[in-house]
Amino acid sequence: MNELFSVAGKVVVITGGTGVLGSCIGKYLASECAKVVLLGRRKDEGDKIVSEIEAAGGEAVFLVSDVMNPEIVQANCDEVMARYGRVDALLNAAGGNMPGATIAPSGTIFDIHVEDFERVLNVNLTGTVIPTQIFLKPMVEAGQGAIVNFSSMAAFRPMTRVMGYAAAKAGISNFTAFLANEVATKFTSQIRVNAIAPGFFLTHQNRSLLTNPDGSLTPRGEDVIRQTPFKRFGRPEELCGTIQYLISDASAFVTGTVAVVDGGFNVFAM
């Protein structure tokens, strides 16, 4: 059997593990025999996801976390190390947006709440840096590992409305490139750092921006579909293959990249 894409036995930590995308990826990796550690704020939801994984024959654990609190994330890492003795991959899927960091269709730059803008920058960008600092240490000690950050279509284009979120995701793409070089040149080429940039997937964060309560598309949703050659939103499970590639030996010579999974949105042309 070809083991090139295998993740069997790998200890994979996922921040934002109770989100739509994080939980779907966690369930998939567990089905591929990875040992999945979900980090998130919502214990009830996290325990429910773990139960579903275990019922399907997989292995997972949920740890209450806060990616903005280094002490809590360090405690999470200590617990993972005590349980498994290593960290093979970190997926930085935590993030989100706030109304105060967006501009309404009838609004202007003057309507941005700077405090909310800072919070969105922090939860997305700083909330990627903190877990990376902490979970990278055992990877460096082991001499191997993989980190996958979550960028966005908003990192490629100056999209209307989502000013804070776009700035944060652009920062994540830049941080990914920086860290890939930093780790390879100062530690080892056996630790790879990449990012994934999902196109438009319906999540708790964007559902109300893209769809109406009856499921029909909002004007913004219609514009997204118009610019997506596949003419639909992505399905969460369609991220799983790219994630598996990025944390498996199949991508052994790949670092500093942003893998786009968007149905063609980023290459749309009139």
N, C-alpha and C positions, 0 to 999 in steps of 0.2 A: 504494500500500500504506500502511495506517495504521501509523505508527511509534510510537504512544503508549506501548506496552508494550515497545518494543525495548530490548534490552541489548547489541545488537551493537557490538563494539568497546570496550565498557566494561572497564576494568581493575578486577577484583573480587578483593579479598584476603579469604580465609576462614581465621580461626583455628580450631583444632580440625578442620582439613581432612581428617584421616584417620578421623574418627569416622563413625558410621553416617549421621547427619544431614548433617554437613558435606560428606562425600564425595558423597553423593547430590545435594545442592544444587550442588556444584561441577560434577559431570558434566552436570547439567541446564543450568546457565548456559553451560557450554562448548558444549553442543549448540545454544544460542541465540546463538552467536558472540561470547560474552564472552571476554575474556582472563583466565583464572582463575589466581590465585596461592594455592596451598594451603600453610598453615603448620601444622606439627605436630612431634611428637617422633619419630615412627616413620618413618625414612627408607625402609626397604624397602616399607612399606605406601604411603607417599606416592608413591614412584617407580612402584609398580604402578598406582595410580589415574591418574597422569599418562599412563602407557602406554596405559591403557584409553581415556582421553579422546582422545589423539592418534590411536589406531587408529580412532576413530569420526569423525575429521576435525576435532576441536576443538583448542584451544590452551590449554596449562596448564603450570605449573611448580610444583615442590615445593621449599620451603625449610625446613630444620630450624629449629625455633624453640622458645622457652620463654616463654610469655606472662607469666611472673613475673619475667623478666629484662629490664629495659629496654635494656641494651646489646645483647642478642641481637635483640630486636624492632627496635631502631634499625638494626642491620645488615641485617635483613630489609627494612626500609623503604628503606634506601639502595640495596639491590640491585634492588628493584622500580622505584625512580626511575631508576636507571641503565639498566634494561632498557626501561621503557615511558615514563618521563618524567612520569607522573601516577598518581594513585590516584582512581578514580571511586567506589568503594564499599568499605566494610569491613563484613564480617559477623563479629561476635564470637560464634562458636559453640563456643569452648573452654570446658570446664567438667567437672564430675564430682562424685562423692560418695565418702565413705569410711565403712567400718563404724563407726569410732569416733565419728563425728558423727551416727550414727543411734541410735534407741532400739529395742531388740528388743521384740516383743509382750509379753514378760514383764518387761521392764525399766522403769526410771524415769529421770527427769532426772539422777539421781545417777550413772548409768552413762555419761553423755557424757564422752568424753575431750576436755578443753579444747584440747589441742594439735591433735587432728584436726579439731575444730570450727573452729579458726583456719585450718587448711590449706584446708578446704572453702570458707570465706569468701574466702580469698585467691585460690584458683584460679578461682573463679567471678566474684567481684566485682572484686577487684584485677586479676585476669587479663582483665577487660574494660576497666578504666580505663587500664591501661598501653598496650595496643595503640591505644586510642582517642586518648590523648594524642599518640602518635607518628605515627599515620597521618592524624590530623586536620590536622596541620601542612601537608602538601602540598595538602590540600583547601582550607584557608584561603588559601594562596598562589594557588591556581587560581581561588578564588571559587566553587567548586561541589563537590558530592559528596553521598554518602548513607551513613549508618551504620545498621546494623540489629543490635541486641543481642538476645541470647536469654534471655528470661524463662521462666516456667514456670507451670503450674497451681498449683504450690506457693506462688507469689507472691500468689495470690488467696485461698487458704484456709490456715488453720493445720493442715496435714495431720499426721496421726500419724507418728511414727518419724523423718521426714527433717528434723530440727530445723535442722542446719547448712545444708543445701542450700536449704531454704525461706527461711531468713533471708537467704542470699546472693541468691537470685532476687528476693525482695522488694526488696532493695537495688538490683538491676539495673533493675527497673521504675522505681524512684524516680530513679535516676541518669539513665535515659533521658529522663524528663520534665525534670529539671534541665538536662541538656545541650542539649536541644532549644531551650529558652529562652535559655540562655547563648550558644549559637552564633548563633542568629538575631539576638539583640539586640546582640551585641558584634562580630560578623563579617559574616555575610550570610544572608539568607533562602534563598539558593540551596544551603545545606547543610542537609539534613534528618536528624533523628535519631529513629528509631523502634525498636520492639522487636517480636519475634514471641514468642508464648507457645504452644508446642506442647502439645497434650493428651498422652495416653499413647501413646508410640511405643516399640516394643521396641528397646533399644540395649544396648551392652555394659554400661552402668552399671546398668540396672534389670531386665534380663532375669531374673535369679535372684530378684528380689523379686516379680515378676508371674507367672512361669511355673515349672513344675517341669521337671526334666531330660527328662521324656517329652513336654513340650509342653503339658501340661494346666495349668490356671490354679491359682495358689496362692490361699489365702483373700483376700489383698490384691488379686490380679488379678481375682478374681471380684467383689470390691467395686467395683473401678474400672469393670468392664464393666456392672455393675448401675446405676451412676450415669452412664453414657455413653449418651445417647439413640440413637446410631448402633449400639450394642451390639457394638463391635469396637475394637481398637487402630488407631491411625492408621498409614498407610503413609508412609515417608519422602518419597516423591515428592509426597505431598499437601501438603507445605510449599512446594514450588517456585513455585507460582503466586503465593502471597502474597509470597514473597521478591522475585520478579520485579516485582510491582506496587510494592513499597516502594523498589526501587532504580531504577525507570524513571520517565519523565516522567508516567506515569499518576497518580503520587502527589505531584505538584508542590506541592500546597497541604496536604500531610499531614506533620505533625511532632509529636513528643511522645506518640505513641499506642502502645498495645500491641495488636497484632493477634492475636486468639485463633484458633487452628486446633485444635479439640479434639473435634469430633463432638458438641458440645453439652454436654460434661461440666460446664462452668462455669455453665450455666443449668439444670442438672438440678433438678427439684423433685419431692417425694414426691406 
